[in-house]
Amino acid sequence: MSLKKEGMLWDHFRFVPFLVGLAFGFVAIVRRKPDETERVPKWPHPTTVNQYVYRDRNGLCFQFQSEEVNCDQVKETLKDYPYES
């Protein structure tokens, strides 16, 4: 390839619009507000079940109650619940 063919790409490159786009992208990233708080999900555990109040995606607050049961005795009442995603 000759130098003339390699330089054809640079004939279409405009330095000023490139810098304007680069500056705009940088400003947009810097000014983007992060989430108010970083959310860390806390899943219920039998030892901490009464310490937390949970909020779902609809804004409803709820709390869990813990009760120890024998799984063999209540096997027919157990249900599968889909994950909330």
C-alpha positions in Angstrom: 0.0 0.0 0.0 1.2 3.4 -0.8 1.2 6.3 1.7 -1.6 8.0 -0.3 -4.0 5.1 0.3 -3.2 4.9 4.0 -3.8 8.6 4.4 -7.3 8.4 3.0 -8.7 7.6 6.4 -7.2 10.8 7.8 -8.8 12.8 5.0 -12.2 12.2 6.5 -11.2 12.7 10.1 -12.1 16.1 11.6 -10.3 16.9 14.7 -12.6 19.7 16.1 -15.8 17.6 16.1 -13.9 14.7 17.6 -12.7 17.0 20.5 -16.2 18.4 21.0 -17.7 14.9 21.2 -15.0 13.8 23.5 -15.5 16.8 25.8 -19.3 16.3 25.8 -19.0 12.7 26.7 -16.5 13.5 29.5 -18.8 16.2 30.9 -21.9 13.9 30.7 -20.1 11.1 32.6 -18.7 13.5 35.3 -22.1 15.2 35.9 -24.1 12.0 36.0 -25.5 11.7 39.5 -24.9 8.3 41.1 -27.7 6.6 43.0 -28.7 8.3 46.2 -27.5 5.3 48.2 -25.8 2.1 47.2 -28.4 -0.6 47.9 -27.2 -3.8 49.4 -29.9 -6.4 49.7 -30.3 -7.9 53.2 -32.0 -11.2 53.1 -33.9 -12.5 56.1 -32.2 -14.8 58.5 -33.8 -16.6 61.5 -31.5 -14.8 63.9 -32.2 -11.3 62.6 -35.8 -11.7 61.4 -37.2 -9.0 63.8 -34.5 -6.4 63.2 -35.3 -5.3 59.7 -38.2 -3.9 57.8 -38.1 -4.6 54.0 -39.4 -2.6 51.1 -40.4 -4.1 47.8 -40.3 -2.5 44.4 -43.8 -1.1 44.8 -42.8 0.7 48.0 -44.7 -1.6 50.3 -43.0 -2.2 53.7 -43.1 -5.7 55.3 -41.4 -7.8 57.9 -40.9 -11.5 58.2 -41.8 -13.7 61.1 -39.9 -16.8 62.0 -41.4 -20.0 63.3 -39.6 -23.3 63.6 -41.6 -26.2 62.2 -41.0 -29.9 61.4 -40.9 -30.1 57.6 -42.2 -33.7 57.6 -45.4 -32.6 59.3 -46.2 -29.7 57.0 -44.9 -31.1 53.7 -48.3 -30.9 52.0 -48.6 -27.1 52.8 -45.3 -26.1 51.3 -45.4 -24.0 48.1 -42.9 -22.8 45.6 -42.7 -19.0 45.3 -41.2 -17.4 42.2 -38.3 -14.9 42.7 -39.2 -11.2 42.4 -37.0 -9.8 39.7 
